[in-house]
Amino acid sequence: MAEEKRIVLRNYGKIDPLSIDDYINAGGYKALEKARSMGQKEVIDEVKNSGLRGRGGAGFNAGTKWGFSYSTEADQKYVVCNADEGEPGTYKDRIIMENDPQSLLEGMAICGYAIGATKGFIYMRGEYPYVAEIVQKAIDQAKAKGVLGGFDIEIRLGAGAYVCGEETALIESIEGHRGEPRFKPPYPGVAGLWGKPTVVNNVETLANVPVIIEKGADWYKSIGAANYPGTKVFTLSGDVVNKTFFELPTDATIRDVVFGMGGGIVGGKKFKAVQIGGTSGGFIPESLLDTPVDFDSMAKIGATLGSGAVFVMDEDTDLIDVIERITKFFEHESCGKCTPCREGTKRMHEILQKVNGGNGTADDIALSEKLGKVMSRACLCGLGQAAPAPFLTTLEHFKADYDAKLV
């Protein structure tokens, strides 16, 4: 089984999160100092060459994203940290902010230096007011110490909208507008917050940056999978013995996560399925448990790595009931801006409600499958595009469960 390797959680339990001196004594802000002795392009290239990819939905190369903002001329540029951790079962960003907030600030400041930004925003979900207090204290201490230089960081709290985890909806919300996704292009890297070049990375992605600058791209890319190097923080819940969190190299397998770190299924029951990446993640059967957890390997089996939330289900789980609840969640959280998502999530919920109630037919399943495929291509943002994934993957791997409920 894979062994835990802590990069992002390197200071967890070792320092007082409310003491900047503890962070500095543990080597904190040395990476920012080193970055400022390098050229901006040099810093970007180091991050790019490390192979660090976004630890969220899209898995895009972080250094490449930074390069877009660096190359775009503007009188003002921004760094935005996406801390709108809205996926049910996900709390990895909260762990980082609660236990090592300075590593996030240092990562943001390095990004700010690299792209030429003097202002940063942390967009935090509205359900995290106590976390915001911890991070605000960290910002105040960093300002008092002068470690951030001319880089200013401000916290903005969301108001409970799941869609604001999407980067352009998040930007709209910071600007004071209703949280709805924008059409792309232009992408935020070129025209983001108030039309200025903006890098949007999540907490886990940014917390990797100081270590990459300190130890170098070659060191980082030697860890985990070649095409998605480094580690991933997982949060484990459901029918597992150990409901916990941990950080594994990205060449670990799903089996390592569920049976290694998770300790297997509660009560010695049989494993049925696992959903990874939050509510929009695909359902994975036992036959695919030896799939590596890197982004591309997961995509090949129709699943996602996403936020790293792992929800395990045992043999007694009614998968159709779970899927109906998920479709209800997406119907509720759709912002309504685009028709395929607004209407699609509603119709999908209606059909699954019918099937789960024992009144569905094979035609209903066929219609829902067709609807799901249209949504995955036609919806404006990741919410609508990923919403059908739980249904489509359970239909592929657990069709007998659907057949058992049809009239």
Secondary structure, DSSP 4 states (H G I P E B T S, - for coil): -PPP--STTTTTTTS-TT-HHHHHHTTTTHHHHHHHTS-HHHHHHHHHHHT-B-SSSS--BHHHHHHHHHHS--S--EEEEEE---STT--HHHHHHHH-HHHHHHHHHHHHHHHT--EEEEEE-TT-HHHHHHHHHHHHHHHHHTTTTT-EEEEEE--S-GGGGSHHHHHHHHTTS---PPPSSSPTTTS-GGGS-EEEEEHHHHHHHHHHHHH-HHHHHTSEETTEESEEEEEEEESBS---EEEEETT-BHHIIIIIIS-SBGGGPPEEEEEESSTTSPEE-GGGTTSB-SHHHHHHTT---TT-EEEEEETT--HHHHHHHHHHHHHHH--S-SHHHHHHHHHHHHHHHHHHTT---HHHHHHHHHHHHHHHHH-SSHHHHHTTHHHHHHHHH-HHHHHTT--
